[in-house]
Amino acid sequence: MAAGIAPAPDVLEEAPDLAGAEPRALSLVCVETRRETADVLTFVFAAADGSALAHAPGQAVTLAVPVDGEVLHRTFTISGASRTRDRIEITAKAQPHGRATRWLHANAAPGLALEARGPHGSFTLARREGAVRGVAFVSAGSGATPMLAMLRALAEDAPETDAIWIHVARTPDNVLFAAEIARLQAAMPRLDARVVVTRPSPGWFGFTGRISRRLMSVLAPDLARRDVFVCGPEGFMQALRVIHAAEGGDPARLHVERFAPAPEPAGDAASVVGEDAGPAFSVGLGAKVFSAGPGETLMQAAARQGVVIPCGCGQGLCGTCRVRLEEGTVAMRHQGGLSPREEAQGYVLACSARATSNLRLSF
Ligand code: FES
């Protein structure tokens, strides 16, 4: 078990190309695919023009996946990058009902070209800025991908970092990146990586069970003194929040990656548009006009009336739904899908913005 608290090197200072990347349109070409488990593949992409794919480990990219004549926008965490940042990797499970992931598994091969947008997201090591403490990564299922990206960066740029990675998988066969975990442990002498399975099979002698305060006290007894990054299903993250608080951890040092839409605070819609918001506002988008009712997002209003705005995450993360606000005002809260520069240029996110006046928008 890694122990002790040591100054954490400033990763961003050592690797300036990891910071400050803003979302942009990308033309990608698949250069390699790699099987991780029976239903999980890693796809390696390069920029079609050979340019660098700058991003911060932990960020995500949205792919435009052409399925049956329709373009599906899906957001994937970047699980890794080449040392020269000219390639990025995403790791995706073929979800039984996931049209985009099933299409990728069936069709992605070297030479496949895809349009994309990114990078985006703020679940990165930059949140540790100024930290003088160790770090703990706690993931479940595909929540391993941002952790892997951050650990790969630490292994390259700050291998002496005091780090714990606890990963929970359903069965031993579902453990992602087993070989990579071993490689990272060899490269980072103070990394303690532990795998927990909830449904062990014969021959598994590792940790078992659901995440609990008791289990965490064994795996990470100094959890409260670390920067903690958590990614997994909502129930898993909630359990970690409770355990972290019970251990006396500072909530500001608990960093959570949310894949599901953030719950809106009670009364949020009323606070945005006013309880007596009155009649719907008129929204012009190019040649189309639709109405946006009180409390609904521009995306919801457009979809209700058959107006198509490209949608990726639907929760203000990916920037796929960005439109430019030419006239009018909106209330908007997002999760990093727009850069400050894009906001200054007048862009808004249709999935996260509500009209507070009549609007004129453009793509
Ligand atoms: S769809 Fe991802 S930010 Fe709106």
Residues whose N, C-alpha, C, O or C-beta is under 5 A from the ligand:
A	BS01	FES	C311 G312 C313 G314 Q315 G316 L317 C318 G319 T320 C321 G337 L349 C351
